[in-house]
């Protein structure tokens, strides 16, 4: 059954939806996107990016970018994730995306339950917001597709981790590759990479 997403939470015309991608990965940056959509924007299969196929996400991205009043994407590296922790890094990526919007939103809605104030703009956190509000769903699609694109590019240099398929997530094959080859400069060393969390030399 098609999930019917709500177009607006605050009643403000310029409402930005925000979401992140890659928070639970073992490697690579965390990405976030901010999207302001027209209040009448609809799309037949727009939903939480996790509920979509890769093909659907790739088809949606140019539609969102074309129809959005404003959109932007931000990222925070794995090295900074290790320094400030993943929650702070995800929120920083959100702030970077909001800062680059070019249009100042009147209200911000954020997927999840944690956020830090941004430029005194009212903000509301919404658990599972990416499956409830169009702008958050759109942000989830952009964050996911931009991050996947980045991880596929990294795969060309580090093919043994299979980032073209697992995108840095903790799949069995990814963990086995870390056990066999050790982590590289793109792994998050503050995360538990293997069962034994051995001390490895970096690969570059």
N, C-alpha and C positions, 0 to 999 in steps of 0.2 A: 504494500500500500504506500502511495506517495506521501512523504512527509510534507505537511503544509507549514512553511516557515512564515514567521511574522515579519512585517516590513519595518517596524519601528518600535522602540521601547519608550523613549522619552517624550515623543510628540514634537521634538525639534526637527527641523528640516535637515540640518547638517549634523547628522549622528554618525559617528565613526564606529565601525565594528573592528575589533582587534583580536587576533589569535596568533598562536605560535606553532612551530613545528620543529621536531627534533629534540624535545626536552629529555626523552628517555633513551637517547642514543648513546653508544659507547664512543663514537667518533664524529668529528665534524662540528661545525658551528650550530648554534640554535638560531632559527630564523623567526621573524614575526612580520605580520602585515597589518596595515590599517587601511580600511576601505570606507569611503562615503559613497553610498548609492542613492540614486533618485528614489523617492518614496514609492514610486509605482513600478520599480524594477522587479521582474519575475523571471524565472527560468525553470523549465520543466523538471530538470534533475539536479538543480543546485541543492546541496545538502552538506552536512559535516563531511569534510574531505575524506575521513576514514571510511565513510559509507559509499564512496565512489570508486570506480575503477581508475587506473592510471590514465586510460584513454579519455574517460569522462573529464577528469581533472584538466588534462591537456587541452581538451576542447573548450572547457569553461574559461580558462585563463584569459585568452584574447577577448572573449565576450565581456568579462568583468572589467578588463582594462579599458576597453572601448566605451563601455556604458557608464563607468564610475564617474562621479563628479570629481573625485580625487582618490588616488591610491598610492601607497608607498610600501617598501619592504626594507627591513633592517636585519642585521645579523650580528652576532657576537661570537668570537672565535673560541675554539676549544681551550686555548691557553688562558683566555680570560675567564671562561667557565671554571677552570681549575682554581683561579685566584679568588673569584667572588661568589662562587657556587651557582648551581644551575637555576635556582629560582630567581636570584638577582640578575643573572645573565638574561633569562627569558624576559623579565620585566624591562631590562635595559634595551633589549632588541625591540620591544613594543614601543618604548619611548622614542627610539631612533626612527622607527617607522612613522610615528605620529609627527615627529619634528619635520620629516621630509614630505608630509602630505601636500604642502603648498596652500591648502585651504584649512583654516582653523575651524575645527568642529565645535558645535555648541554643546555636545554631550558625547561621551565615550562609553561604549559597552564592550566588555572584555569577557572572553570565554574563561571560565574557571572561578576561583574564589580568592585570588591574590593579585593585588595591583598596588602601585604606588602613585600618588597624585601626580598629574602632569599639567603643568602651567595653569594651575587653578581652574582647569576645566572640569565640570562635574563628570564623575565616572561611576559606572555600576558594573559590578562583577556578576556574571550569570553562569551558574553551573550548567554544563552541557549547552551553553549558549550557541555553539556552532551547529546544533541540531534544532535551534529554536528561532534564530533571527537571521535574516538574509545577509546582512552586512558582515556578521561574524562568520557565517558559512563561507562567504566570498573571501574574507581574510584568511580563513583556514586553507582554502584552495590555493591562494597565491603563496602563502608561506610554505605550503607543502611542495608545490611545483618548483618554486625557486630553489628550495633546499635540495630537492631530488636532482635538479639540474646540476647543482654544485657538486653533489656527491658522485654523480655519473662522470663528471669531469675528473674528479680525484681518482676514480677507479682506473682511469687510463694510466696513471702513474703507479698505483698500488693495486694491481688486479687481483692479487691473491686473497684480499679481504672480501671480494665480491660485492663491493659497494654499489655496483650497477643494479643489483637486485635487492640487497638488504638495506641500502641507504645508511648504513652505520648502526642499525638497530642490533640488539643482542640476540641474533639468531644463532642456532647451534653451529652452523658453518662459519659464522664470523668469529665466534669464541674459539672454535677449533683452529682457525687460522692465526688468531692471536697466540694461542698456545704453541703453535708450530713456528711461526715467524717472529713472534714478539710484536709489541705495539709500534706504531710509527709516530711521526710528529703530529699527526692529526687525531690521535686518540686522546680521550679525556682521562688523564692519569688519576684524577680524584674519584673516578668511578671504579667499581669492581669489574675488571676486565675479564678475569678468569676465575675458576674455582679457587685456585691457590694464591691468586694475586702475587705472582712471582715478580721479582725485579728484573726488568728487561732492559736491554740497550735499545735506544731509538734507532729506527730505520729512516733514512731520508733519500 
